[in-house]
Amino acid sequence: MSCNTVKKTNSPAIKNAPIEGLAEGNGSFNNYHLAALVIGVPWLVKRMLPIVNRGGFKTYLFLLVVLGVPVTCAYWTFMSYFGRRVNEKVVLPGRNLEEYITIHDPELKAKYHDKEKIPMQLFHDAYFEGKIDFNGDVLDILESRHDWAKMVFTIPLFKYVLFTFVPEVIKHTEDQDEEQIRDNYDRGDDFYEWFLGPRMIYTSGVIRDIEHEESLEQLQDNKLTIVCEKLNLQPDDHLLDIGCGWGTLAAFAHKNYKCKVTGVTLARNQTKFGNDRIAKNGGDPERAKIICTDYRYIPGGRGAYTKIVSLEMAEHVGIRRYQAFLRQVYNLLDDDGLFVLQVSGFHQHWQFEDLIWGLFMNKYIFPGADASCSLGWVVQQVEKAGFEVKNIDVLGVHYSATLWRWYKNWIANKDAVIEKYGDRWYRIWVFFLAYSTIISRNGGCSVFQLTLHKRLNAYPRVLGIPFHTSIHVTPRVEIQPVD
């Protein structure tokens, strides 16, 4: 393939992108430039303004504090508007905005038309309010987003970051967690079933066959099997599922691997649903149960669980409490135990679009989930807490496949959603599912599945080789040793 072309895929397993859906965005940003401006602008102001040029170092520090945020915002805004695309292998069609979306609001319509692109944040907020509509399938139109939307930082975005996101990151209290989780997951099981389907699993599935479109249920069963095999579950194990959702993994592990299971969730609806699911699958209530409690109060002392799993819950713990959470897991885990941690996060090499999408997610979909960080950051945190990394699988494209199936379920249930929850909720979620299908397929966000154990000299590492899944491969060719 030429270095000046891009490679399209044609796999039934995912939503394959059209050429314009593979266009790179603006990734121009430099921390050194920003630091120079934050330090340098107050120095220039101090030298040039008569009122402050006679002050000393304290005056400079005062200006640094006063001007730091405005300078940072100005730099982010400038670079988001004028930075270059990562590359221009994909030439955008250059169509008029009206071919993609219809603006009903007169003020917006007067400002954004023809070739004048609309800021993505402004667009999605207006879309949620019914001021704008897509001219066709939401996912298909979003594939061409770079032709009609610009990924720039706006005043509302900065307001959200400074006055909502940052304070919540700093506080991240127990009451905040409870309010956000219950507001989300106790909304109604029907709301989630309309896109999650009968498995009721709100985490990424796993593709096993790229030549066929596996069902959503098959993707999730693939994931459940992989997780249980990575944990090497045995009948005498006690598995702890932190952030167990509707309890499907707990029921699956108990039913198929005969182990004892304790699932933990803050949502009351999920607790009842999970315990009912375990019972319907013939589970023993003395050996498998879902409890409704904050993760801070998980029952059991040191080494109480031989296996622990947490699938896409740690993001909600927050950056401030992440290390405390991992240390808690370390203490709950048996010294010879295993821990599978699956988290969603960004890559370090981001584009402005990824950040704008991430802020949308934090505001509308997963409030409080501020620990969606890079894989490098996660590895650093788990090692700091005393864990050793056995294996890592990056599942971004698998998440895209899962989200695509969720998207199709959601639009199939459009009328039912709108009738019970209203048009606004439908619009927010159809945008989330469509846009996230693209972002995770294109690498803007991903899912990392880590298999961990304690970093102890006495850990029996060799016994883990049979279920170290990534090293057990089936060769595609007949292998002949080299003489």
C-alpha positions as CSV (number, residue, x, y, z in Angstrom):
1,M,0.0,0.0,0.0
2,S,1.3,3.4,-0.9
3,C,2.2,5.8,1.9
4,N,-0.2,8.3,0.3
5,T,-3.3,6.1,0.5
6,V,-5.4,4.6,3.3
7,K,-6.7,1.0,3.4
8,K,-10.4,0.4,3.7
9,T,-11.7,-2.6,5.4
10,N,-14.6,-4.8,4.4
11,S,-15.3,-7.0,7.4
12,P,-18.9,-8.0,8.3
13,A,-17.8,-7.9,12.0
14,I,-17.7,-4.1,12.2
15,K,-19.1,-0.9,10.8
16,N,-16.5,-0.3,8.0
17,A,-15.7,3.3,7.4
18,P,-16.1,5.0,4.0
19,I,-13.0,6.8,2.8
20,E,-14.1,10.2,4.4
21,G,-14.6,8.4,7.7
22,L,-10.9,7.7,7.8
23,A,-9.8,11.3,7.5
24,E,-7.4,12.4,10.2
25,G,-8.2,15.3,12.4
26,N,-6.1,18.0,14.0
27,G,-3.6,16.7,16.5
28,S,-1.4,19.9,16.7
29,F,-0.4,20.5,20.3
30,N,2.8,21.0,22.1
31,N,3.2,21.0,25.9
32,Y,6.5,22.8,25.6
33,H,4.9,25.7,23.6
34,L,2.1,25.9,26.2
35,A,4.5,25.9,29.1
36,A,6.6,28.7,27.4
37,L,3.5,30.8,26.9
38,V,2.2,30.2,30.5
39,I,5.6,31.3,31.9
40,G,6.5,33.9,29.3
41,V,3.3,35.9,28.9
42,P,3.1,37.0,32.6
43,W,6.8,38.0,32.3
44,L,6.1,40.1,29.2
45,V,3.1,41.7,30.8
46,K,5.1,42.5,33.9
47,R,7.8,44.2,31.8
48,M,5.5,46.1,29.5
49,L,2.7,47.4,31.8
50,P,3.6,50.5,33.8
51,I,1.4,49.5,36.8
52,V,3.3,46.3,37.5
53,N,6.7,46.7,35.9
54,R,8.2,47.9,39.2
55,G,7.1,44.8,41.1
56,G,9.3,42.0,42.0
57,F,9.0,38.2,41.9
58,K,5.8,38.2,43.9
59,T,4.2,40.4,41.3
60,Y,5.3,37.9,38.6
61,L,3.8,35.0,40.6
62,F,0.5,36.9,40.9
63,L,0.4,37.5,37.2
64,L,1.2,33.9,36.6
65,V,-1.8,32.8,38.6
66,V,-4.1,35.4,37.1
67,L,-3.0,34.8,33.5
68,G,-2.3,31.0,33.6
69,V,-5.8,29.8,32.8
70,P,-6.6,32.5,30.1
71,V,-3.3,31.8,28.3
72,T,-4.0,28.1,28.4
73,C,-7.5,28.5,27.1
74,A,-6.3,30.9,24.3
75,Y,-3.6,28.4,23.3
76,W,-6.0,25.5,23.2
77,T,-8.5,27.5,21.2
78,F,-5.9,28.8,18.7
79,M,-4.4,25.3,18.1
80,S,-7.8,23.7,17.7
81,Y,-8.7,26.2,15.0
82,F,-5.5,26.6,13.2
83,G,-3.5,23.4,13.8
84,R,-2.8,21.0,10.9
85,R,-4.4,17.7,10.3
86,V,-2.2,14.7,11.2
87,N,-2.0,14.0,7.5
88,E,-4.1,14.7,4.4
89,K,-4.2,11.3,2.7
90,V,-8.0,11.5,2.7
91,V,-9.3,14.4,0.6
92,L,-12.6,15.6,2.0
93,P,-15.5,15.9,-0.4
94,G,-16.0,19.6,0.3
95,R,-19.8,19.5,0.1
96,N,-22.1,22.1,1.5
97,L,-23.2,21.7,5.2
98,E,-26.8,21.5,4.1
99,E,-26.1,18.1,2.4
100,Y,-25.4,16.6,5.8
101,I,-27.6,18.4,8.3
102,T,-30.7,20.6,8.5
103,I,-30.5,23.6,10.8
104,H,-33.9,24.7,12.1
105,D,-32.7,27.4,14.5
106,P,-32.7,30.8,12.6
107,E,-29.6,32.2,14.5
108,L,-27.5,29.1,13.8
109,K,-28.7,28.8,10.3
110,A,-27.6,32.4,9.6
111,K,-24.1,31.7,10.9
112,Y,-23.4,28.2,9.6
113,H,-24.3,27.4,6.0
114,D,-22.7,26.3,2.7
115,K,-19.0,25.7,3.4
116,E,-19.0,27.2,6.9
117,K,-18.5,24.3,9.3
118,I,-20.2,24.2,12.7
119,P,-18.3,23.4,15.9
120,M,-19.0,19.9,17.0
121,Q,-19.9,20.9,20.6
122,L,-22.3,23.5,19.4
123,F,-23.8,21.0,16.9
124,H,-24.5,18.2,19.3
125,D,-26.0,20.5,22.0
126,A,-28.3,22.0,19.3
127,Y,-29.1,18.5,18.0
128,F,-30.2,17.3,21.5
129,E,-32.6,20.3,21.7
130,G,-34.1,19.5,18.3
131,K,-32.6,22.7,16.7
132,I,-30.7,20.6,14.1
133,D,-31.4,17.2,12.4
134,F,-29.3,14.7,10.5
135,N,-30.2,14.3,6.8
136,G,-30.2,10.5,7.0
137,D,-28.8,7.8,9.2
138,V,-26.9,9.4,12.2
139,L,-23.9,7.0,11.9
140,D,-23.5,7.5,8.2
141,I,-23.6,11.3,8.4
142,L,-21.1,11.3,11.3
143,E,-18.7,9.3,9.2
144,S,-18.4,12.5,7.1
145,R,-18.2,14.8,10.1
146,H,-14.9,16.4,9.1
147,D,-16.6,17.7,6.0
148,W,-19.3,19.6,7.9
149,A,-18.1,20.0,11.5
150,K,-14.9,21.5,13.0
151,M,-13.3,20.0,16.1
152,V,-12.6,23.3,18.0
153,F,-12.7,24.3,21.6
154,T,-15.5,26.6,22.5
155,I,-16.5,28.8,25.5
156,P,-19.1,26.3,26.7
157,L,-16.4,23.6,26.7
158,F,-14.0,25.6,28.7
159,K,-16.8,26.5,31.2
160,Y,-17.6,22.8,31.6
161,V,-14.0,21.9,32.1
162,L,-13.3,24.7,34.6
163,F,-16.5,24.7,36.6
164,T,-17.8,21.1,36.4
165,F,-15.2,18.6,35.3
166,V,-12.2,19.8,37.3
167,P,-14.1,20.3,40.6
168,E,-15.6,16.9,40.3
169,V,-12.2,15.4,39.6
170,I,-10.8,17.1,42.7
171,K,-13.7,16.1,45.0
172,H,-15.0,12.8,43.7
173,T,-16.9,12.1,46.9
174,E,-18.8,9.0,47.9
175,D,-22.1,10.9,47.7
176,Q,-21.2,12.1,44.2
177,D,-20.6,8.5,43.1
178,E,-23.9,7.3,44.5
179,E,-25.8,10.1,42.9
180,Q,-24.3,9.7,39.5
181,I,-24.4,5.9,39.4
182,R,-28.0,5.6,40.6
183,D,-29.2,8.5,38.3
184,N,-27.7,6.6,35.4
185,Y,-28.3,2.9,36.1
186,D,-31.5,3.1,38.0
187,R,-33.1,5.0,35.2
188,G,-35.0,1.9,34.0
189,D,-33.9,-1.6,32.9
190,D,-36.0,-1.2,29.8
191,F,-33.9,1.9,28.8
192,Y,-30.7,-0.2,28.7
193,E,-32.3,-3.4,27.4
194,W,-33.4,-1.4,24.3
195,F,-29.7,-1.3,23.2
196,L,-27.9,-3.9,25.4
197,G,-30.2,-6.7,24.4
198,P,-31.0,-9.8,26.6
199,R,-27.4,-10.2,28.0
200,M,-27.6,-6.7,29.6
201,I,-23.8,-6.2,29.5
202,Y,-22.6,-2.6,29.3
203,T,-19.0,-3.4,28.5
204,S,-17.1,-4.3,25.3
205,G,-17.7,-7.7,23.7
206,V,-15.0,-9.5,21.7
207,I,-14.9,-10.5,18.0
208,R,-13.8,-14.0,17.3
209,D,-14.6,-14.2,13.6
210,I,-14.0,-11.2,11.2
211,E,-15.6,-13.1,8.3
212,H,-19.1,-13.1,9.8
213,E,-21.3,-10.7,11.7
214,E,-21.5,-12.4,15.1
215,S,-24.5,-11.4,17.1
216,L,-24.2,-9.0,20.1
217,E,-25.0,-11.9,22.4
218,Q,-22.1,-13.9,20.8
219,L,-19.7,-11.1,21.2
220,Q,-20.6,-10.8,24.9
221,D,-20.4,-14.6,25.4
222,N,-17.0,-14.5,23.8
223,K,-15.8,-11.9,26.3
224,L,-17.3,-13.7,29.3
225,T,-15.5,-16.9,28.3
226,I,-12.2,-15.1,27.7
227,V,-12.4,-13.4,31.1
228,C,-13.2,-16.6,32.9
229,E,-10.5,-18.5,31.1
230,K,-7.9,-15.8,31.9
231,L,-8.9,-16.1,35.5
232,N,-8.6,-19.9,35.4
233,L,-11.8,-20.2,37.4
234,Q,-12.2,-23.4,39.5
235,P,-15.1,-24.6,41.6
236,D,-13.2,-23.7,44.8
237,D,-12.6,-20.1,43.7
238,H,-14.4,-17.1,45.2
239,L,-14.8,-14.5,42.4
240,L,-15.4,-10.9,43.2
241,D,-16.9,-8.8,40.4
242,I,-16.5,-5.1,41.2
243,G,-19.0,-3.0,39.3
244,C,-20.9,-6.1,38.2
245,G,-23.8,-4.2,36.4
246,W,-26.8,-6.5,35.9
247,G,-24.8,-9.5,37.1
248,T,-24.4,-11.4,33.8
249,L,-20.7,-12.3,34.4
250,A,-21.5,-13.4,37.9
251,A,-24.3,-15.7,36.7
252,F,-22.2,-16.9,33.8
253,A,-19.2,-17.8,35.9
254,H,-21.3,-19.5,38.6
255,K,-23.2,-21.5,36.0
256,N,-20.3,-22.6,33.9
257,Y,-17.3,-22.8,36.2
258,K,-19.2,-23.7,39.4
259,C,-17.3,-21.1,41.5
260,K,-18.6,-18.9,44.3
261,V,-19.3,-15.4,43.1
262,T,-20.0,-12.0,44.8
263,G,-21.0,-9.1,42.6
264,V,-21.0,-5.5,43.7
265,T,-23.0,-2.6,42.3
266,L,-24.3,0.7,43.6
267,A,-27.5,0.5,41.5
268,R,-30.6,-1.0,43.2
269,N,-32.2,-2.1,39.9
270,Q,-29.1,-3.9,38.8
271,T,-28.9,-5.7,42.2
272,K,-32.4,-7.1,41.9
273,F,-32.0,-8.0,38.2
274,G,-28.7,-9.8,38.8
275,N,-29.9,-11.9,41.7
276,D,-33.0,-12.8,39.7
277,R,-30.8,-13.8,36.8
278,I,-28.6,-16.0,39.0
279,A,-31.8,-17.7,40.4
280,K,-33.2,-18.2,36.9
281,N,-30.0,-20.0,35.9
282,G,-30.2,-22.4,38.7
283,G,-27.7,-20.6,40.9
284,D,-27.1,-21.3,44.6
285,P,-27.9,-18.1,46.5
286,E,-25.5,-19.2,49.2
287,R,-22.6,-19.2,46.6
288,A,-23.7,-16.6,44.1
289,K,-25.1,-13.2,44.9
290,I,-25.2,-9.5,43.9
291,I,-24.9,-7.0,46.7
292,C,-25.8,-3.3,46.6
293,T,-23.0,-1.3,48.1
294,D,-20.2,1.2,47.4
295,Y,-17.0,-0.4,46.3
296,R,-15.4,1.2,49.4
297,Y,-17.3,-1.2,51.6
298,I,-16.8,-4.5,49.8
299,P,-17.1,-7.3,52.4
300,G,-14.2,-9.5,53.3
301,G,-10.8,-9.1,54.8
302,R,-7.3,-9.5,53.4
303,G,-7.1,-12.3,50.8
304,A,-10.9,-12.9,50.9
305,Y,-11.2,-13.6,47.2
306,T,-9.1,-15.9,45.0
307,K,-10.1,-14.1,41.8
308,I,-11.2,-10.5,41.1
309,V,-12.6,-8.9,38.0
310,S,-13.6,-5.3,37.2
311,L,-14.9,-4.5,33.8
312,E,-15.0,-0.8,32.8
313,M,-15.9,0.3,36.4
314,A,-12.5,1.8,37.5
315,E,-13.1,4.8,35.3
316,H,-15.8,5.8,37.7
317,V,-13.5,5.6,40.7
318,G,-11.8,8.7,39.5
319,I,-8.2,9.8,39.3
320,R,-8.0,11.0,42.8
321,R,-9.1,7.6,44.3
322,Y,-7.6,5.3,41.7
323,Q,-4.6,4.3,43.7
324,A,-6.6,3.7,46.9
325,F,-9.0,1.5,44.8
326,L,-6.2,-0.6,43.5
327,R,-4.6,-1.0,46.9
328,Q,-8.0,-2.1,48.2
329,V,-8.2,-4.7,45.4
330,Y,-4.7,-5.8,46.3
331,N,-5.6,-6.4,49.9
332,L,-8.8,-8.3,49.0
333,L,-7.0,-10.6,46.6
334,D,-5.4,-13.8,47.7
335,D,-1.6,-13.8,47.3
336,D,-1.9,-16.5,44.6
337,G,-4.9,-14.9,43.0
338,L,-5.6,-13.2,39.7
339,F,-7.2,-9.9,38.8
340,V,-8.6,-9.0,35.4
341,L,-9.0,-5.2,35.0
342,Q,-10.8,-3.9,31.9
343,V,-10.8,-0.1,31.4
344,S,-11.7,2.3,28.6
345,G,-9.3,5.1,27.9
346,F,-7.6,7.4,25.5
347,H,-4.3,7.0,23.7
348,Q,-1.5,9.5,24.5
349,H,-1.3,10.6,20.9
350,W,-4.8,12.2,20.7
351,Q,-6.5,14.5,18.3
352,F,-8.8,17.5,19.3
353,E,-11.8,15.5,18.2
354,D,-11.0,12.8,20.9
355,L,-11.0,15.4,23.7
356,I,-14.3,17.0,22.5
357,W,-15.9,13.5,22.3
358,G,-14.5,12.7,25.8
359,L,-16.0,15.8,27.3
360,F,-19.3,15.0,25.7
361,M,-19.2,11.5,27.2
362,N,-18.3,12.9,30.7
363,K,-21.2,15.5,30.6
364,Y,-24.0,13.4,29.1
365,I,-23.2,9.7,29.3
366,F,-20.7,8.8,32.1
367,P,-20.6,11.7,34.6
368,G,-17.8,11.2,37.1
369,A,-15.8,8.8,34.9
370,D,-12.7,10.9,34.9
371,A,-10.2,8.1,35.1
372,S,-10.4,7.2,31.4
373,C,-6.7,7.6,30.9
374,S,-4.0,6.2,28.7
375,L,-2.8,2.6,28.9
376,G,0.6,3.8,30.1
377,W,-1.0,5.6,33.0
378,V,-3.0,2.6,33.9
379,V,0.0,0.3,33.9
380,Q,1.9,2.8,36.0
381,Q,-1.0,2.8,38.5
382,V,-1.3,-1.0,38.8
383,E,2.4,-1.5,39.2
384,K,2.5,1.2,41.8
385,A,-0.2,-0.6,43.8
386,G,1.9,-3.8,43.8
387,F,0.6,-5.7,40.8
388,E,2.6,-7.4,38.1
389,V,1.2,-7.3,34.5
390,K,0.8,-10.7,33.0
391,N,-1.0,-9.8,29.8
392,I,-2.7,-6.9,28.1
393,D,-5.2,-7.0,25.2
394,V,-6.3,-3.8,23.4
395,L,-9.9,-4.1,22.4
396,G,-10.8,-0.8,20.8
397,V,-12.1,-2.3,17.5
398,H,-14.0,-4.9,19.5
399,Y,-15.7,-2.1,21.4
400,S,-16.6,-0.5,18.1
401,A,-18.2,-3.7,16.9
402,T,-20.2,-3.9,20.2
403,L,-21.3,-0.3,20.0
404,W,-22.4,-0.8,16.4
405,R,-24.7,-3.5,17.5
406,W,-26.0,-1.4,20.4
407,Y,-26.6,1.4,17.9
408,K,-28.7,-0.8,15.6
409,N,-30.7,-2.1,18.6
410,W,-31.3,1.5,19.8
411,I,-32.7,2.8,16.5
412,A,-34.8,-0.3,16.1
413,N,-36.5,0.7,19.4
414,K,-36.7,4.4,18.6
415,D,-40.5,4.7,19.0
416,A,-40.5,2.9,22.4
417,V,-37.7,5.0,23.7
418,I,-39.3,8.3,22.7
419,E,-42.7,7.3,24.0
420,K,-41.4,6.6,27.5
421,Y,-38.3,8.8,27.9
422,G,-38.8,11.5,25.3
423,D,-37.0,12.7,22.2
424,R,-34.1,14.3,23.9
425,W,-33.0,11.1,25.6
426,Y,-33.2,9.2,22.3
427,R,-31.1,11.9,20.5
428,I,-28.4,11.9,23.2
429,W,-28.0,8.1,23.1
430,V,-28.2,7.7,19.3
431,F,-25.5,10.3,19.0
432,F,-23.4,8.6,21.7
433,L,-23.7,5.1,20.2
434,A,-23.0,6.3,16.6
435,Y,-20.1,8.6,17.4
436,S,-18.5,6.1,19.8
437,T,-18.7,3.4,17.1
438,I,-16.5,5.6,15.0
439,I,-14.1,6.9,17.7
440,S,-13.3,3.4,19.1
441,R,-12.9,2.0,15.6
442,N,-10.5,4.8,14.6
443,G,-8.4,4.6,17.7
444,G,-9.5,7.8,19.4
445,C,-10.6,5.8,22.4
446,S,-9.9,2.2,23.3
447,V,-10.5,-0.6,25.8
448,F,-7.6,-2.2,27.7
449,Q,-7.9,-5.6,29.3
450,L,-5.1,-6.3,31.8
451,T,-4.5,-9.6,33.6
452,L,-2.7,-9.0,36.8
453,H,-1.3,-10.8,39.9
454,K,0.6,-9.6,42.9
455,R,4.3,-8.9,42.5
456,L,5.5,-11.4,45.0
457,N,8.6,-13.6,44.7
458,A,6.6,-16.6,45.7
459,Y,3.8,-16.2,43.1
460,P,3.7,-19.4,41.1
461,R,4.1,-17.8,37.6
462,V,4.8,-21.1,35.8
463,L,1.4,-22.5,36.7
464,G,-0.2,-19.6,34.8
465,I,1.3,-20.5,31.4
466,P,-1.5,-22.9,30.3
467,F,-4.1,-20.1,30.5
468,H,-1.9,-17.3,29.3
469,T,-4.2,-16.9,26.3
470,S,-2.1,-14.6,24.1
471,I,0.8,-17.0,23.8
472,H,-1.3,-19.9,22.7
473,V,-1.7,-19.4,18.9
474,T,-2.6,-21.6,16.0
475,P,-0.1,-21.2,13.1
476,R,-1.7,-20.2,9.8
477,V,1.1,-22.1,7.9
478,E,2.8,-25.4,8.4
479,I,5.8,-24.6,10.6
480,Q,9.1,-26.1,9.6
481,P,12.1,-25.6,12.0
482,V,15.1,-23.9,10.7
483,D,18.2,-26.2,10.5
